[in-house]
Amino acid sequence: MKVHITNLYGMAYNSVAQISQQMVARIGVENFNFNELGIYSYYDANESEEALSSRYDGILASVGANDVIIFQTPTWNTNEWEVGLFNRTFVYENVKRIIFIHDVIPLMFESNYYLLDRFIDMYNRADLLIVPSQQMLDYLREHGLTTKKILIQHMWDHVCQIDPLIQPANNKTISFIGNIEKKTQSLMDWDSSAVTLQAFSDPAEWGQGKNVRFVGWQDDSLLINFLRRSGGFGLLWGDKDDWVKYMRLNCSYKLSTYLAAGIPVIVRSDTPEVEKIRDKHLGIIADDLDTAVNRVAAMTDDEYNQMRDAIADFSPLIRDGYFTKHLLADAVYKVLYD
Ligand SMILES: O=c1ccn([C@@H]2O[C@H](COP(=O)(O)OP(=O)(O)O)[C@@H](O)[C@H]2O)c(=O)[nH]1
């Protein structure tokens, strides 16, 4: 019996969808001897049926009867393409199918909502599903999900190394490592002089005259220690309507990046892992930016260092990939035995 895992290629080098799939696949290959099924992301709408059929056969060439396939989804090709690949695996006898849901496209973009039933129909044909959160599971159940075997991801890993000589300090800085212009309009109205907003993008007009520091995109090899050196907090935010709703269901990659770097986080009270963040003292919980900024401005070094030390205790799990190792091992075990 072989275990296969799909892996995404062809996207921009800074695509977080690709970065996260490649990290999961690498953990599976290096720790459990999984076999990789490479998937190229491309514009598939005009591909002939014949070409598509050969492509599917090529992707699945190493699969045999009784194997396990872990599909990392979405593949970011069209839904028809993805379902087509999934369907093709039914020609192999007794193959077990695990779908690892990284994102649910119909819930990310309102214009794709009409596709939700088709996605759920595919999820229902999996032997086991890995879902990002209990909240996502509840949502999918309310919308027709019936798959019995379920695992909850809870948190991303961010495999990396830190420089332990750099200690994050209570600098009055809030870092945001996402796309401000696309997802967080309110950050563009930054008006705090006490706390600096650190944006990981190129200088933009909206930041002029404000207490905003633009540091540009940092390659993964630099990002973690850059965040450690900056200290302060890592912000998880969004204020576009569909994004706010989606953030209540998904597992945020940037949340794990901040924790991997060892800096406390700022999250809303409806963030899926908020209880762990509260119980383990990993950051600040605030539902509006003013409250968050005031808490950061008023924070004492002692209070900050307690959070930093609590994160240092827990974050090796994220940096060494234990959430994913645990999940992948459990998924294979559960699909074959439990
Ligand atoms: O300068 C940067 C800024 C971001 N990122 C990566 O981009 C991720 C955030 O992407 P996104 O906002 O799509 O993640 P989400 O939190 O929405 O899952 C971070 O965790 C980093 O891995 C990076 O490598 N360099």
The ligand as a Gaussian input file, in Angstrom:
#p B3LYP/6-31G(d) Opt

LIG

0 1
 O        6.617000      39.500000       3.336000
 C        5.920000      38.479000       3.390000
 C        4.548000      38.515000       3.717000
 C        3.853000      37.315000       3.777000
 N        4.461000      36.141000       3.515000
 C        3.713000      34.859000       3.599000
 O        2.337000      35.079000       3.352000
 C        1.559000      34.501000       4.396000
 C        0.248000      35.225000       4.569000
 O       -0.557000      34.950000       3.468000
 P       -2.133000      35.077000       3.536000
 O       -2.501000      36.457000       3.988000
 O       -2.681000      34.651000       2.210000
 O       -2.489000      33.984000       4.622000
 P       -3.825000      33.734000       5.457000
 O       -3.561000      34.267000       6.836000
 O       -4.945000      34.465000       4.755000
 O       -3.996000      32.236000       5.481000
 C        2.453000      34.547000       5.599000
 O        2.051000      33.627000       6.590000
 C        3.827000      34.252000       5.005000
 O        4.028000      32.870000       4.899000
 C        5.813000      36.098000       3.192000
 O        6.391000      35.020000       2.950000
 N        6.505000      37.273000       3.134000

